[in-house]
Amino acid sequence: MVVAAAIREEIEIPEGVEVIIDKNVVSIKGPNGEDSRKFTYAGVSIKAEDDVVLLETAFPKKKDKAMIGTTKAHISNMIKGVTEGFTYTMKIVFAHFPMTVKVNGNIVNIDNFLGERHPRKANIVGDSKVSIKGDEVTITGINKEHVGQTMANLEQATKIKGRDPRVFQDGIYLISKE
């Protein structure tokens, strides 16, 4: 019988970043703010030692190995978010009707899309910030999932149905991620 060895993954903590682990909740504080997340998978243990975060599983199965990688990616993204942040840039494209895009609180209003009378709306998720300059929309934030979901909401709000997509290419499209 072959017994699998324990798996250990380490994530380095950069200077100026503080990691607090309380049961299953990982909180990370950095120069850009604070982000926290609850990890509930029982097969993975999370510990903070000196300047590294340790992820361990004792008798790894295939699912445990996958969860180690997923947890490592989430924590790495949280560290990147509180140090550098995430920025997505989108472009407003229109050929037929000039659309106007405005931010009202936690909602982005898209007026005159394809000449429609009622504005289309897209939600801003979490603490993401949306700014509009000319034909560029910039979405910034410390949580990668919130920034990405806000971007997806904008893209989906301008999805065209019932028309030829080769002719009607109007919409708001992603041009860069940083």
HUGI-V905740 format. One record per residue. RES is the residue in one letter. OMEGA is omega in radians with two decimals (none if undefined). Layout:
RES|OMEGA  RES|OMEGA
//
This chain:
M|-3.12  V|3.11  V|-3.13  A|3.12  A|3.13  A|3.11  I|3.09  R|3.03  E|3.13  E|3.05  I|-3.14  E|3.09  I|-3.13  P|3.11  E|3.13  G|3.14  V|-3.13  E|-3.14  V|3.11  I|3.14  I|3.13  D|-3.04  K|-3.11  N|-3.08  V|3.10  V|3.09  S|-3.12  I|3.10  K|3.13  G|-3.10  P|-3.12  N|-3.13  G|-3.08  E|3.13  D|3.10  S|-3.10  R|3.12  K|3.09  F|-3.01  T|-3.12  Y|-3.00  A|-3.06  G|-3.08  V|3.06  S|-3.08  I|3.11  K|3.05  A|3.11  E|3.12  D|-3.10  D|3.08  V|2.98  V|-3.12  L|3.04  L|-3.09  E|2.95  T|-2.98  A|-3.13  F|-2.96  P|2.95  K|-3.11  K|-3.13  K|3.12  D|3.11  K|3.13  A|-3.12  M|3.05  I|3.14  G|3.13  T|3.14  T|3.11  K|3.13  A|3.13  H|-3.12  I|3.09  S|3.10  N|3.10  M|3.12  I|3.11  K|-3.13  G|-3.10  V|3.09  T|-3.08  E|-3.05  G|3.14  F|3.14  T|3.06  Y|3.12  T|-3.14  M|-3.14  K|3.08  I|-3.10  V|3.03  F|3.13  A|-3.02  H|-3.10  F|-3.14  P|-3.12  M|3.07  T|-3.10  V|-3.11  K|3.09  V|3.06  N|3.14  G|-3.14  N|-3.12  I|3.03  V|3.13  N|3.12  I|-3.08  D|3.04  N|3.08  F|-3.07  L|3.12  G|-3.14  E|-3.10  R|-3.10  H|-3.13  P|3.01  R|-3.07  K|3.07  A|-3.12  N|3.00  I|-3.04  V|3.05  G|-3.11  D|3.07  S|3.12  K|-3.13  V|3.06  S|-3.07  I|3.07  K|-3.12  G|3.14  D|3.10  E|3.07  V|3.14  T|3.12  I|-3.13  T|3.10  G|-3.14  I|3.14  N|-3.07  K|-3.12  E|3.12  H|3.13  V|3.14  G|3.14  Q|3.07  T|3.10  M|3.13  A|3.11  N|3.11  L|-3.13  E|-3.13  Q|-3.14  A|-3.13  T|3.10  K|-3.08  I|3.12  K|3.03  G|3.10  R|-3.12  D|-3.09  P|3.09  R|-3.13  V|-3.10  F|-3.13  Q|-3.14  D|3.09  G|3.07  I|-3.00  Y|3.10  L|3.09  I|3.08  S|3.07  K|3.09  E|none
//
